[in-house]
Amino acid sequence: MAPPPDLAFDPWDPAFLADPYPAYAELRERGRVHWFEPTHQWLVPHHADVSALLRDRRLGRTYQHRFTHEEFGRTAPPPEQEPFHTLNDHGMLDLEPPDHTRIRRLVSKAFTPRTVERLKPYVEGLAADLVSALVDAGGGDLLTDVAEPLPVAVIAEMLGIPESDRAPLRPWSADICGMYELKPSGESATKAVRASVEFSEYLRELIAERRAKPGDDLISGLIAAHDEDDRLTEQEMISTCVLLLNAGHEATVNSTVNGWAALFRNPGQLAALRADHSLVPTAVEELMRYDTPLQLFERWVLDDIEIDGTVIPRGAEIAMLFGSANHDPAVFADPARLDLTRADNPHISFSAGIHYCIGAPLARIELAASMRALLEKAPALRLAKEPERKPNFVIRGLEGLAVEV
């Protein structure tokens, strides 16, 4: 079913980007699946459908484990984009079983709950230092002063990337992630290719160093990880490191600034949080639901499926609207209301199924650490000026968040 021409869903409209949730409500009211001509995708807005489709093996992040581009009715990417696609297509986020199963199993040997828990004091200490610097300066940009440096430093520390090498990590990540937007521009593709080449070359050298002299870091762990003589290839290691960096901080950065912007717009909830810091765990979950950092996640249809009487054929692409699913009143009571005490909160901001975010426990530690540090060290934190939203839809964030203490 095609959405009517007056439908408010327009991922390039600044008004929609400022607040997409009313348009999502309209989509949900008008049906369970909608054809969106500009991107040739089927939009799925309901929580139950999104949750089920994330677990449906008739859908895949890739189709190349079963079909050629021609067999699937798709055109191969332009040759000049090969470095980006080689990097992207060897990461477990964009693979299906059996490759996904093998790589995730091997990565899990290095990325253990114990490894993550061991980082907790480092995360909390770094969050405290970053917030102290913000307070000493009388304020600043919460994005660049706290939200960005915390998760970038944490994942770099995990990977064993020396501090002197960390400056390009965030720019590389931002340029690569530009390709995940709907209909990325030629300029975005050029930046992504350049970043893919530079990041891959850097990691190839670092992996060679760790092979010669292993350390107590994730890259050394990935090199050592094996299962019945099965090991990660060098390209799989490179792609895994890039994925862990990109996924390991993009969502955390945007959850932090989106979350604090939401708190400033809801002073009653902020006051309740300031009065009771034990609300931090449920606040982290609610803020990720309330303004979802990843608004859309795509899947290829590998075998025909049917949604509410509409047959979606093999070769089609489905766009699951996480932001809409997280505001579905069938699951969340009064979803447009920020409620930091919301206990029943099955949001899907970390996805679901075999591609559930492997870094979710670390993200929760980081978000809680920065929130507690800000509550304790900057109890009067306030907005200095209205923030500007980034002109992105899929990865939802702000250009900055100017604050005063």
C-alpha positions as MATLAB code, in Angstrom:
seq = 'MAPPPDLAFDPWDPAFLADPYPAYAELRERGRVHWFEPTHQWLVPHHADVSALLRDRRLGRTYQHRFTHEEFGRTAPPPEQEPFHTLNDHGMLDLEPPDHTRIRRLVSKAFTPRTVERLKPYVEGLAADLVSALVDAGGGDLLTDVAEPLPVAVIAEMLGIPESDRAPLRPWSADICGMYELKPSGESATKAVRASVEFSEYLRELIAERRAKPGDDLISGLIAAHDEDDRLTEQEMISTCVLLLNAGHEATVNSTVNGWAALFRNPGQLAALRADHSLVPTAVEELMRYDTPLQLFERWVLDDIEIDGTVIPRGAEIAMLFGSANHDPAVFADPARLDLTRADNPHISFSAGIHYCIGAPLARIELAASMRALLEKAPALRLAKEPERKPNFVIRGLEGLAVEV';
ca = [
       0.000    0.000    0.000;
       1.450    3.349   -0.998;
       1.304    6.236    1.448;
      -0.919    9.090    0.275;
       0.915   12.059   -1.280;
       0.063   14.221    1.736;
       1.827   11.868    4.155;
       4.097   13.791    6.510;
       6.934   11.234    6.258;
       9.741   13.155    4.522;
      13.255   12.288    5.774;
      14.778   15.297    3.983;
      12.412   17.933    5.384;
      13.933   19.985    8.256;
      10.541   20.139    9.986;
      10.269   16.357    9.893;
      13.851   15.956   11.122;
      13.127   18.298   14.028;
      10.298   16.027   15.203;
       9.496   12.898   13.165;
       7.238   11.336   15.794;
       3.902   12.855   14.657;
       4.577   11.547   11.140;
       5.283    8.114   12.592;
       1.954    8.196   14.423;
       0.240    8.908   11.108;
       2.071    6.009    9.453;
       1.032    3.618   12.204;
      -2.597    4.742   11.970;
      -2.687    4.242    8.198;
      -1.351    0.700    8.152;
       1.368   -1.796    8.959;
       3.451   -1.391    5.804;
       3.854    1.404    3.255;
       5.684    1.668   -0.058;
       7.980    4.722   -0.096;
       8.773    5.584   -3.689;
      11.713    8.011   -3.146;
      13.908    5.259   -1.674;
      12.095    2.217   -3.141;
      11.628    0.752    0.312;
       8.783   -0.712    2.333;
       8.348    1.233    5.579;
       7.374   -0.766    8.666;
       6.294    1.456   11.600;
       4.773   -0.868   14.253;
       6.731   -2.305   17.188;
       5.335   -5.844   16.861;
       6.214   -6.036   13.171;
       9.670   -4.503   13.565;
      10.466   -6.803   16.482;
       9.326   -9.878   14.550;
      11.122   -8.910   11.331;
      14.414   -8.375   13.157;
      14.220  -12.084   14.047;
      12.855  -13.301   10.694;
      15.471  -15.303    8.785;
      13.651  -14.625    5.514;
      15.239  -11.201    5.766;
      18.935  -10.409    5.716;
      21.439   -7.592    6.104;
      22.993   -8.937    2.916;
      21.825  -11.162    0.081;
      25.221  -12.048   -1.362;
      25.478  -15.255    0.667;
      22.614  -16.575   -1.474;
      22.382  -14.505   -4.640;
      24.475  -12.523   -7.078;
      23.509   -8.886   -7.634;
      21.935   -9.879  -10.958;
      19.963  -12.795   -9.497;
      18.596  -10.482   -6.810;
      17.614   -7.807   -9.312;
      20.139   -5.320   -7.948;
      23.037   -3.385   -9.424;
      26.528   -3.855   -8.040;
      27.987   -0.787   -6.278;
      30.178    1.483   -8.440;
      33.787    0.236   -8.633;
      35.105    3.483   -7.141;
      33.216    2.680   -3.900;
      34.941   -0.709   -3.508;
      37.080    0.257   -0.453;
      33.980    1.257    1.515;
      32.019   -1.857    0.578;
      34.944   -4.205    1.269;
      35.266   -2.677    4.722;
      31.525   -2.607    5.400;
      30.643   -6.003    3.947;
      33.142   -7.940    6.086;
      31.755   -6.649    9.391;
      29.352   -8.915   11.271;
      26.586   -6.295   11.185;
      26.296   -6.773    7.413;
      26.786  -10.532    7.268;
      24.404  -13.433    7.596;
      24.998  -16.991    8.825;
      27.218  -18.908    8.575;
      29.781  -16.060    8.339;
      27.961  -13.882   10.869;
      27.732  -16.761   13.352;
      31.428  -17.571   13.025;
      32.658  -13.977   13.344;
      30.334  -13.077   16.223;
      31.419  -16.209   18.087;
      35.089  -15.342   17.642;
      34.590  -11.664   18.540;
      32.620  -12.706   21.634;
      35.687  -14.617   22.847;
      37.506  -11.285   23.126;
      34.540   -8.985   23.841;
      33.398  -10.716   27.020;
      31.198   -9.388   29.844;
      34.282   -9.566   32.059;
      36.224   -7.379   29.600;
      33.413   -4.821   29.595;
      32.987   -4.853   33.384;
      36.740   -4.397   33.814;
      36.439   -1.122   31.917;
      33.845    0.322   34.310;
      36.307    2.172   36.616;
      38.085    3.624   33.567;
      34.765    4.770   32.071;
      33.580    6.343   35.321;
      36.933    8.050   35.948;
      37.078    9.458   32.425;
      33.469   10.676   32.630;
      34.241   12.425   35.919;
      37.344   14.091   34.442;
      35.505   15.291   31.333;
      32.612   16.724   33.352;
      35.025   18.377   35.827;
      36.733   20.146   32.931;
      33.346   21.294   31.627;
      32.441   22.653   35.080;
      35.814   24.396   35.484;
      35.213   26.146   32.150;
      31.757   27.304   33.259;
      30.117   25.275   30.523;
      30.752   24.432   26.900;
      29.482   22.055   24.263;
      28.223   18.859   25.854;
      28.683   17.105   22.514;
      32.367   17.829   21.950;
      33.394   18.149   25.610;
      31.749   15.025   27.081;
      29.506   13.009   24.759;
      32.087   12.430   22.003;
      35.403   11.996   23.814;
      34.068    9.483   26.346;
      32.976    6.572   24.090;
      35.709    7.240   21.509;
      38.369    7.018   24.214;
      36.759    3.920   25.729;
      36.576    1.914   22.502;
      40.069    3.107   21.516;
      41.319    1.961   24.921;
      39.631   -1.397   24.401;
      41.137   -1.824   20.959;
      44.564   -0.710   22.154;
      44.819    2.356   19.912;
      47.473    4.688   21.399;
      46.234    8.093   22.580;
      48.509    9.833   20.069;
      46.685    8.062   17.202;
      43.092    8.789   18.247;
      42.431   12.204   16.665;
      41.301   10.865   13.249;
      38.979    8.199   14.695;
      35.871   10.342   15.057;
      36.238   12.044   11.617;
      36.836    8.674    9.961;
      33.759    7.269   11.674;
      31.563   10.241   10.759;
      32.596   10.012    7.087;
      31.975    6.250    6.929;
      28.595    6.559    8.666;
      27.513    9.168    6.109;
      26.898    6.237    3.747;
      24.191    4.854    6.018;
      21.845    7.759    5.318;
      19.074    7.423    2.744;
      20.338    8.196   -0.786;
      23.816    9.468    0.237;
      25.359   12.074   -2.045;
      28.397   11.596   -4.264;
      30.366   13.784   -1.856;
      29.384   11.500    1.038;
      30.532    8.463   -0.943;
      33.892   10.096   -1.733;
      34.469   10.930    1.945;
      33.467    7.417    3.009;
      35.841    5.793    0.538;
      38.746    7.987    1.631;
      38.047    7.307    5.311;
      37.722    3.566    4.622;
      41.135    3.482    2.926;
      42.887    5.533    5.618;
      41.292    3.718    8.561;
      41.996    0.293    7.009;
      45.631    1.150    6.332;
      46.083    2.354    9.902;
      44.521   -0.788   11.377;
      46.513   -3.077    9.093;
      49.723   -1.606   10.513;
      48.428   -1.795   14.095;
      47.380   -5.442   13.666;
      50.849   -6.267   12.338;
      52.371   -4.661   15.439;
      50.086   -6.657   17.736;
      50.894   -9.894   15.937;
      54.568   -9.262   16.645;
      53.994   -8.025   20.183;
      50.566   -8.916   21.647;
      49.134   -6.767   24.396;
      46.188   -6.847   26.791;
      43.756   -5.298   24.310;
      40.892   -6.283   22.043;
      42.946   -6.363   18.829;
      45.380   -8.812   20.430;
      42.357  -10.782   21.621;
      40.884  -10.862   18.112;
      44.198  -12.115   16.732;
      44.299  -14.860   19.370;
      40.620  -15.834   19.105;
      40.151  -19.145   17.358;
      37.715  -22.002   17.283;
      38.796  -25.399   15.941;
      41.525  -23.785   13.815;
      39.051  -21.156   12.570;
      40.341  -17.604   12.881;
      39.332  -14.154   11.719;
      40.902  -13.098    8.442;
      42.808   -9.825    8.453;
      39.964   -8.109    6.582;
      37.428   -9.439    9.088;
      39.572   -8.084   11.929;
      39.840   -4.671   10.263;
      36.102   -4.550    9.568;
      35.317   -5.686   13.118;
      37.501   -2.956   14.644;
      35.865   -0.276   12.492;
      32.388   -1.600   13.311;
      33.147   -1.636   17.038;
      34.386    1.950   16.874;
      31.542    3.267   14.718;
      28.701    1.403   16.404;
      30.452    1.700   19.743;
      30.273    5.452   19.898;
      27.794    6.854   17.359;
      24.756    5.644   19.304;
      26.268    6.635   22.651;
      27.186   10.136   21.492;
      23.747   10.782   20.048;
      21.907    9.170   22.962;
      23.760   11.503   25.316;
      22.972   14.764   23.524;
      19.469   13.741   22.427;
      18.812   12.653   26.005;
      19.972   15.854   27.667;
      18.114   17.959   25.111;
      14.976   15.991   26.035;
      15.634   16.505   29.748;
      15.976   20.260   29.275;
      12.611   20.262   27.435;
      11.055   18.294   30.303;
      12.105   20.185   33.445;
       9.819   18.174   35.735;
      11.537   14.930   34.744;
      14.976   16.539   35.051;
      14.109   17.771   38.545;
      12.988   14.263   39.537;
      16.248   12.808   38.251;
      18.296   15.406   40.118;
      16.412   14.571   43.293;
      16.872   10.820   42.902;
      19.997    9.560   41.144;
      18.789    5.979   41.543;
      16.601    6.721   38.494;
      19.680    6.723   36.237;
      19.295    3.119   34.933;
      15.655    3.545   33.896;
      16.392    7.092   32.666;
      19.050    5.754   30.278;
      16.572    3.255   28.802;
      13.749    5.789   28.560;
      15.881    8.439   26.873;
      17.044    5.908   24.271;
      13.394    5.097   23.606;
      12.114    8.656   23.695;
      14.469   10.051   21.041;
      15.967    7.051   19.308;
      19.574    7.477   18.081;
      19.166    5.054   15.146;
      15.848    5.798   13.472;
      15.852    3.240   10.682;
      17.376   -0.175   10.057;
      17.254   -1.923    6.685;
      16.830   -5.546    5.652;
      16.738   -7.294    2.273;
      13.838   -9.648    1.567;
      15.462  -13.015    0.760;
      12.162  -14.901    0.432;
       8.676  -13.486   -0.118;
       6.949  -12.348    3.047;
       3.451  -11.066    3.764;
       2.537   -8.210    6.088;
      -1.154   -7.504    6.668;
      -2.126   -8.941    3.287;
       0.636   -7.180    1.352;
       3.121   -9.553   -0.273;
       6.637   -8.122   -0.240;
       8.674   -9.985   -2.841;
      12.185  -11.319   -2.771;
      14.601   -8.570   -3.817;
      12.702   -5.791   -2.037;
      14.151   -3.744    0.805;
      12.399   -3.163    4.116;
      13.050   -0.082    6.251;
      12.180   -0.807    9.869;
      11.399    2.443   11.654;
      12.950    2.076   15.106;
      11.880    5.566   16.145;
       8.282    4.773   15.292;
       8.371    1.348   16.958;
       9.684    2.972   20.146;
       6.630    5.285   20.175;
       4.011    2.644   19.432;
       1.098    3.092   21.904;
       0.305   -0.611   21.577;
       3.494   -1.245   23.594;
       4.285    1.995   25.445;
       1.667    3.773   27.521;
       1.498    7.464   26.567;
       4.600    7.128   24.342;
       4.988   10.855   23.650;
       5.524   11.466   27.377;
       9.022   11.251   28.802;
       8.787    9.044   31.894;
      12.104    8.310   33.588;
      10.396    5.800   35.911;
       9.072    3.713   32.984;
       9.822    0.162   34.144;
       8.312   -1.838   31.284;
      10.431   -0.539   28.424;
      11.064   -3.060   25.623;
      12.606   -0.471   23.273;
      14.509   -1.781   20.276;
      17.229    0.868   20.123;
      19.839   -1.920   20.332;
      18.053   -3.959   17.628;
      17.081   -7.601   18.226;
      17.719  -11.103   16.956;
      21.133  -12.271   15.791;
      22.229   -8.688   15.117;
      21.440   -7.440   18.635;
      24.125   -4.905   19.559;
      27.113   -6.749   21.032;
      28.205   -3.494   22.681;
      24.912   -2.760   24.469;
      26.325   -3.482   27.966;
      29.234   -1.101   27.342;
      26.933    1.606   25.962;
      24.766    1.395   29.085;
      27.845    1.756   31.318;
      29.001    4.828   29.366;
      25.596    6.515   29.313;
      25.068    5.943   33.033;
      28.596    7.140   33.881;
      28.289   10.447   32.027;
      24.771   11.045   33.379;
      25.835   10.441   36.990;
      28.904   12.651   36.593;
      26.797   15.495   35.199;
      24.156   15.130   37.930;
      26.771   15.126   40.687;
      29.244   17.708   39.399;
      26.903   20.026   37.454;
      23.615   19.940   39.404;
      22.463   23.227   37.884;
      23.366   22.343   34.287;
      21.215   24.332   31.886;
      20.848   24.970   28.178;
      22.821   27.976   26.914;
      21.077   28.171   23.533;
      18.676   26.154   21.445;
      20.530   23.309   19.707;
      20.541   22.696   15.962;
      19.698   19.253   14.711;
      22.001   17.539   12.226;
      20.480   17.252    8.730;
      20.494   13.443    9.040;
      17.597   11.073    9.423;
      18.953    7.555    9.976;
      21.524    8.519   12.612;
      19.716   11.131   14.694;
      21.798   13.685   16.540;
      22.576   17.343   17.183;
      25.215   19.670   15.785;
      26.055   20.575   19.382;
      24.528   21.159   22.810;
      25.735   24.388   24.417;
      25.356   24.317   28.209;
      26.154   26.432   31.254;
      26.792   25.249   34.804;
];
